[in-house]
Each structure stands twice: as C-alpha cells, then as structure tokens.
Amino acid sequence: MNLKNKLYALLKDKMVLDIAIVFMGTSLAGFFTLLYHLVSVRLLSPEDYGTLNALISLTAFTSMAIYPLTTTLTRFFTEYLTRKDFKLINDLFLKCVKRLLLFAFMLFLLSIVFARAFGNFLNTSSVYIIVCGIIIFVTLISPPFLSLIQSSQKFKLFSLIIFSSSLTKLAIGFSLMFLGLNVLGGLFGLLGGSVLSLSLFLISISYFFKNQKMDREVEGNISNVDLLPVYKYFFPVSLSMASFTILTNIDLILVKHFFSALDAGYYSLAQMIGKILLFLPSAVTVVLFPKSIQSYVHHAEDYKLLHKSLWIGGLLCGGGSAFCFLFPDFVLKILTAQYNPVSSKLVGLFSLAMTFYALLWIVMNFLLARNNLRFILPLVTFALLETLAIYLYPTSLMGVLWIVFVCSILTFIPTLLIAVHPRMNRRKGKRVETVEK
C-alpha cells in the first residue's frame, strides 16, 4: 500500500474521524475560554480580575468530583448500551440524577448560609459566593448526561455542547462586563454557559430515551437498582485520577514553597506550556474510552485501539515537544508574551515530561475501560515517590524538573506493560458487577 492509499485509509478510519471531531470541538472551546480570560483582563481592574479568577477557581473544585464520576458512569452506561439493556440504563440514570440533585441542592444551601463567611475569607461580596453556588449546582448535575452522550458515541453532539457552552460564556461575560457589571458579569457568563450545556443535555437525553420507547412500567421501576457496584468502581477511579493529578501538579506547589516567588513564576511559565501538551490529546481518551469498553464487552481485540491512540497522542505531543526543544524562546514569546532565560531552559524538558504523562493518561483510560486496576499501585507509588523526592532534594528548578521527567517515564513504562502484557492483562472471567440486584 503506497503513502497515498495509507493516508486515504487513515482519513476514512472511524476512530480517527471521531478524534478529529472531538479535537476540533475541545480546541474551539479552549480558544473561547482563553478569549474569555483575555477579555476579562482588559475590561476589569487588576483587583476585580483577581477576584473573578479566585471565584472561578472555587467553582473549579467541583471538577475534582465530576471527572471520576463521569468516567465511572461512562463505564457502566457503555457496557449496558452494548448489551442493549435500556431498562438498566434508565434506572441507573434516574437514580444518579436524583442523588446528584439532592447533593447539589445541599451545597447550594450551604453557599447561602455561609456566603458572608466565604465572602469575608476571600475579601469579596457574599452575592458572588451565592452565584458561585448556583454555578456549582448546575455543574454537579451534568455527569450522568455527559456520560450517556459519551457512551452513545455521539461525538458531534458532545463537541457541539462543549463549543456552545464556551461561546455562550464568552458572549454573556463580555457583554455584561462591558456594560459595567464587572465581576458579576463574568460570573453570569460562567452561569450562562453552564445553563446552556445542561439545557442541551436535557434535550438530547430526552430524545435518547424517547427513541428507546421505554414504557412507564420500566421508567418507574427504580427500587431494583443497586448503586454499590458503581461506588466500588468510583473509588479506584478517583484514586487513580488523584494520583495522576499529584504527579502533574505537586512540583509547582513544592517549587512555590521552596523557591523564591520569582523562581516560582519562571517555573510556572514553563509548566503552563507543558500543560498545553498534557491536555492536547484529551480528545483521544474521550473517543478511546467508550470504544474500548464496547470491544471488551464483545470479547473483541481492542489492542489496535490502544495502538492507534498512542500513535495519535505521540504524534501530537511529540511534534509539540520537538518544536519546544528547537524554538523555546519563540514558544515563550507567543504563548506568554514574556521571555526569560530561566523558563527557556525548562520548556523543552517540561514538554517531554508532559508528553509521557499524556501517553500515560491514554493508557490509564484504556485499562479503566477494561476494568484492569493493576496500574493503580505503581501510579500511587510513583506519585508518592515524586512528592518525596522533590521535598527532600529541591536543589534547583532544573533538578525538580528532572525528578518530574524521570517519574513520568518510570510511571509510563509499567502502566504500558500492564496494558499490553498477556499475563498482566488477561481476562478474569468476570466484568464490573451489574448494578441490578
């Protein structure tokens, strides 16, 4: 097969097309989010932008709970969709939504009760805290909807919702901040994007269940659902993602502790560029996860999915790393509008370390899809070792970065071996427990 035919076959590959669709949607969403922050910087005073950024960080804490839950529900929904067990999907979906509604409402009430206390702590208005409570309420309800869309492999709809949400956030935020609402206008932009995405989720999911033609008897039969298997899967998923977060973030925290504010700033600039490469292949895992579950349920050979995903992720991150190594000064000036020789020396190695962590993230999602949790032990081990090594030997910024780089390789290799080695990845004869008694 010549190069032209190979290229044509690649463009016709369903998985490659799905990744391209999600990549385009997430890239546009990221671009509009960047514009939102640039507009905020220009329209707000430094004090107001600092307040808005702190409040955005406050609402971002919900993502720590949302992402593991979204991954867990996607795991179950995909398996039951593959088996065409729509009754079980309906029951699990409704029970999760009810519990999340209750939990989100309790957090909203707490935001009202403690609005003055949080406002005093952050030196800001209690009204802003209440608006943040509403944003958190809307955001916490979304995991079942997002998981079901991802499980259904409706990647065009997935990308459209993410893109529309970011565009709405920018449009509302810009308009209200321009009219003089300042921090409140920025928060209403966040709220508008969240409400739009939830509305689109509701419309899409209502059509999904309507198309399955579920009768009222099935819809009302909620008492038979047992969520214990969901909880049992949720905890190792949370542990693995917490460990990954430590591996990719603890260095900056410890650098800020051990080094001067100026050195920490130099390190942060280099890390920001590395983080771009870390999240660059995120579209790959969005597509890989449900497809791997589907293949696993069908007892189909799914290593080609992993191989293809690693190649795509490697090309994206490898190309970015090579560019950072060759033109570190240019990359710093373009992405940060700043240049300093300290950050310039760190950019190349940082991009390479984040490349290995990006590939690790792909393999982790593949193993989670196959319910193979053996990788969690080395992941937790190296997260602790990286933290301990930086804490005990903070010799220089480059020394810290070398610890991160070595740990990225040492974590990736055993995880990849667990994924591809027959003995370490063999089927045990049972899958994730059913959620039906």
Long-range contacts (C-beta under 8 A, 24 or more apart in sequence): 13-308, 15-287, 15-288, 15-291, 15-305, 15-308, 15-309, 16-308, 16-312, 18-153, 18-155, 18-287, 19-283, 19-284, 19-287, 19-312, 20-283, 21-155, 21-156, 21-159, 22-155, 22-158, 22-159, 22-283, 22-286, 22-287, 23-283, 24-159, 25-158, 25-159, 25-160, 25-162, 25-163, 25-283, 26-159, 26-162, 26-282, 26-283, 26-286, 28-163, 28-166, 28-167, 29-162, 29-163, 29-165, 29-166, 30-166, 31-166, 32-163, 32-166, 32-167, 32-169, 32-170, 33-166, 33-169, 33-170, 35-170, 36-166, 36-169, 36-170, 36-173, 36-174, 36-189, 39-170, 39-173, 39-174, 39-177, 40-173, 40-177, 40-186, 43-174, 43-177, 43-178, 43-182, 44-177, 44-182, 44-183, 44-186, 48-182, 48-183, 51-122, 51-123, 51-124, 51-128, 51-183, 52-183, 52-186, 52-187, 54-122, 54-124, 55-122, 55-124, 55-128, 55-129, 55-132, 55-183, 55-187, 56-190, 58-122, 58-132, 59-132, 59-135, 59-136, 59-139, 59-190, 62-136, 62-139, 62-140, 63-139, 64-245, 65-140, 66-139, 66-140, 66-142, 66-143, 67-241, 68-234, 68-237, 68-238, 68-241, 69-143, 69-234, 70-143, 70-146, 70-147, 70-150, 71-147, 71-237, 71-241, 71-289, 71-365, 71-368, 72-230, 72-233, 72-234, 72-237, 73-143, 73-144, 73-147, 73-148, 73-151, 73-230, 74-147, 74-150, 74-151, 74-289, 74-290, 74-293, 75-233, 75-237, 75-289, 75-293, 75-368, 75-369, 75-371, 75-432, 76-229, 76-230, 76-233, 76-432, 76-435, 77-147, 77-148, 77-151, 77-152, 78-151, 78-289, 78-290, 78-293, 78-294, 78-297, 79-293, 79-297, 79-431, 79-432, 81-151, 81-152, 82-293, 82-294, 82-297, 82-298, 83-297, 86-212, 86-214, 86-218, 87-214, 87-218, 87-221, 88-225, 88-434, 88-435, 88-436, 89-148, 90-209, 90-212, 90-214, 90-218, 90-219, 91-221, 91-222, 91-224, 91-225, 91-435, 91-436, 92-225, 92-227, 92-230, 92-435, 93-144, 93-148, 93-205, 94-219, 94-222, 95-222, 95-225, 95-227, 96-143, 96-144, 96-227, 96-230, 97-141, 97-144, 99-227, 100-140, 100-141, 100-143, 100-144, 101-141, 103-140, 104-136, 104-137, 104-138, 104-140, 104-141, 105-137, 107-133, 107-136, 107-137, 107-140, 108-133, 108-134, 108-136, 108-137, 111-136, 124-183, 125-183, 127-184, 128-183, 128-184, 128-187, 131-184, 131-187, 131-188, 131-191, 132-187, 134-191, 135-187, 135-190, 135-191, 135-194, 138-191, 138-194, 138-195, 138-198, 139-194, 141-198, 142-194, 142-197, 142-198, 142-201, 145-198, 145-201, 145-202, 145-204, 145-205, 146-201, 148-205, 148-208, 149-201, 149-204, 149-205, 150-286, 150-289, 150-290, 151-290, 151-293, 152-208, 153-287, 153-290, 153-291, 154-204, 155-286, 155-287, 157-204, 158-286, 160-200, 161-197, 161-200, 161-201, 161-204, 162-197, 164-196, 164-197, 164-200, 165-193, 165-194, 165-196, 165-197, 166-193, 168-192, 168-193, 168-196, 169-193, 224-436, 224-437, 225-435, 225-436, 225-437, 226-435, 226-436, 226-437, 227-435, 228-433, 228-435, 229-432, 229-433, 229-434, 229-435, 230-435, 232-433, 233-371, 233-432, 236-373, 236-376, 237-368, 239-376, 239-380, 240-364, 240-368, 240-373, 240-375, 240-376, 240-379, 243-376, 243-379, 243-380, 243-383, 244-357, 244-360, 244-361, 244-364, 244-379, 244-383, 246-383, 246-386, 246-387, 247-357, 247-379, 247-382, 247-383, 247-386, 247-407, 247-408, 247-411, 248-275, 248-278, 248-354, 248-357, 250-383, 250-386, 250-387, 250-390, 251-386, 251-390, 251-400, 251-401, 251-403, 251-404, 254-387, 254-390, 254-391, 254-394, 254-400, 255-390, 255-394, 255-397, 255-400, 258-394, 259-394, 259-397, 263-342, 263-397, 266-340, 266-342, 266-343, 266-346, 266-397, 267-343, 267-346, 267-397, 267-400, 267-401, 269-332, 269-336, 269-338, 269-340, 269-343, 270-343, 270-346, 270-347, 270-350, 270-401, 271-350, 272-335, 272-336, 273-324, 273-331, 273-332, 273-335, 273-336, 273-347, 273-350, 273-351, 274-347, 274-350, 274-351, 274-353, 274-354, 275-354, 276-320, 276-335, 277-316, 277-317, 277-320, 277-321, 277-324, 277-351, 277-354, 277-355, 277-358, 278-354, 278-357, 278-358, 278-361, 279-358, 280-316, 280-317, 280-320, 280-358, 281-309, 281-312, 281-313, 281-316, 281-317, 281-358, 281-361, 281-362, 282-361, 284-309, 284-312, 284-313, 284-362, 285-309, 285-361, 285-362, 285-365, 288-362, 288-365, 288-366, 288-369, 289-365, 289-366, 289-368, 289-369, 290-369, 292-365, 292-366, 292-369, 292-370, 293-369, 293-370, 296-369, 296-370, 296-371, 296-431, 297-431, 302-366, 302-370, 303-420, 305-366, 306-362, 306-363, 306-366, 306-419, 306-420, 309-362, 309-366, 310-359, 310-362, 310-363, 313-358, 313-359, 313-362, 314-355, 314-359, 317-351, 317-354, 317-355, 317-358, 317-359, 318-355, 320-351, 320-355, 321-348, 321-351, 321-352, 321-355, 324-348, 324-350, 324-351, 325-351, 325-352, 342-397, 345-398, 346-397, 346-398, 346-401, 349-398, 349-401, 349-402, 349-405, 350-401, 350-404, 352-405, 353-401, 353-404, 353-405, 353-408, 354-408, 356-405, 356-408, 356-409, 356-411, 356-412, 357-408, 357-411, 357-412, 359-412, 359-416, 360-408, 360-411, 360-412, 360-415, 363-412, 363-415, 363-416, 363-419, 364-415, 366-419, 367-415, 367-418, 367-419, 367-425, 370-425, 371-431, 371-432, 372-418, 372-419, 372-425, 374-418, 374-424, 375-414, 375-415, 375-418, 375-419, 378-411, 378-414, 378-415, 378-418, 379-411, 379-415, 382-407, 382-410, 382-411
